[in-house]
């Protein structure tokens, strides 16, 4: 399964934010220090953005950093879970339970 096999949330969100701000893809790519082709692949979901890129994009687009990182992380979780769909839902429930336990610790 490739990154683009399943619909991801981040690519369409990035495209919407870029278009809303009327930035050409080449300007966004330049701000990230990557070539335009690579940024286009990020927007199409064919190449994953890394966390640092997502944070830079939030700054560039004047978007909420936590929201963009949350969407980025959710896409990563779904991509990992899709590799073993038979147990993915149970694994996510287990991780959620563990996360809730850890967040309750002082």
C-alpha positions as CSV (number, residue, x, y, z in Angstrom):
1,X,0.0,0.0,0.0
2,X,1.4,3.4,-0.9
3,X,0.8,6.7,0.9
4,X,-1.8,7.7,-1.7
5,X,-3.8,4.5,-1.6
6,X,-6.2,5.9,1.0
7,X,-7.7,9.4,1.2
8,X,-5.6,11.5,3.5
9,X,-6.8,14.6,5.3
10,X,-3.6,16.7,5.3
11,X,-3.0,17.0,1.5
12,X,-6.4,18.5,0.8
13,X,-6.2,20.8,3.8
14,X,-2.8,22.1,2.7
15,X,-4.1,22.7,-0.8
16,X,-7.1,24.6,0.6
17,X,-5.0,26.7,2.9
18,X,-2.5,27.5,0.1
19,X,-5.3,28.5,-2.3
20,X,-7.0,30.6,0.3
21,X,-3.8,32.5,0.8
22,X,-3.2,32.7,-3.0
23,X,0.3,31.2,-2.7
24,X,1.7,29.5,-5.8
25,X,3.1,26.0,-5.1
26,X,6.6,27.2,-6.0
27,X,6.5,29.8,-3.2
28,X,5.4,27.3,-0.7
29,X,8.1,24.9,-1.9
30,X,10.7,27.6,-1.6
31,X,9.6,28.4,1.9
32,X,10.1,24.7,2.8
33,X,13.4,24.4,1.1
34,X,12.2,21.8,-1.3
35,X,11.5,21.7,-5.0
36,X,8.0,22.4,-6.4
37,X,7.6,18.8,-7.7
38,X,8.1,17.5,-4.1
39,X,5.6,20.0,-2.7
40,X,3.1,19.0,-5.4
41,X,3.5,15.4,-4.4
42,X,2.8,16.4,-0.7
43,X,-0.4,18.2,-1.8
44,X,-1.5,15.2,-3.8
45,X,-0.8,12.7,-1.0
46,X,1.9,10.9,-2.9
47,X,4.8,12.0,-0.6
48,X,4.4,12.5,3.1
49,X,5.3,15.8,4.8
50,X,7.4,15.6,7.9
51,X,6.5,17.3,11.2
52,X,8.9,20.2,10.6
53,X,7.4,20.9,7.2
54,X,3.9,20.9,8.7
55,X,5.0,23.3,11.4
56,X,6.5,25.6,8.8
57,X,3.3,25.4,6.7
58,X,1.2,26.4,9.7
59,X,3.4,29.5,10.2
60,X,3.4,30.3,6.5
61,X,-0.4,29.9,6.1
62,X,-1.1,31.6,9.6
63,X,-2.9,28.4,10.5
64,X,-3.2,26.8,13.9
65,X,-0.1,24.7,14.4
66,X,-1.7,22.2,16.7
67,X,-4.6,21.6,14.3
68,X,-2.2,20.9,11.4
69,X,0.1,18.7,13.4
70,X,-3.0,16.8,14.7
71,X,-4.2,16.2,11.1
72,X,-0.7,15.1,10.1
73,X,-0.4,12.7,13.0
74,X,-3.9,11.3,12.3
75,X,-2.9,10.6,8.7
76,X,0.3,8.8,9.9
77,X,-1.7,6.7,12.4
78,X,-4.2,5.7,9.7
79,X,-1.4,4.9,7.2
80,X,0.3,2.6,9.8
81,X,-3.0,1.0,10.8
82,X,-3.9,0.3,7.1
83,X,-0.9,-2.0,6.9
84,X,-2.7,-4.5,9.1
85,X,-6.4,-3.7,8.8
86,X,-7.5,-6.9,10.6
87,X,-6.2,-5.7,13.9
88,X,-6.0,-1.9,13.3
89,X,-9.2,-0.9,15.1
90,X,-8.3,-2.9,18.2
91,X,-4.7,-1.6,18.1
92,X,-6.1,2.0,18.0
93,X,-8.4,1.3,20.9
94,X,-5.5,-0.2,22.9
95,X,-3.3,2.8,22.1
96,X,-6.1,5.2,23.1
97,X,-6.6,3.4,26.4
98,X,-2.8,3.5,27.1
99,X,-2.6,7.2,26.2
100,X,-5.5,7.9,28.5
101,X,-3.8,6.0,31.3
102,X,-0.6,7.9,30.8
103,X,-2.3,11.3,30.7
104,X,-3.9,10.6,34.1
105,X,-0.5,10.1,35.8
106,X,0.9,13.0,37.8
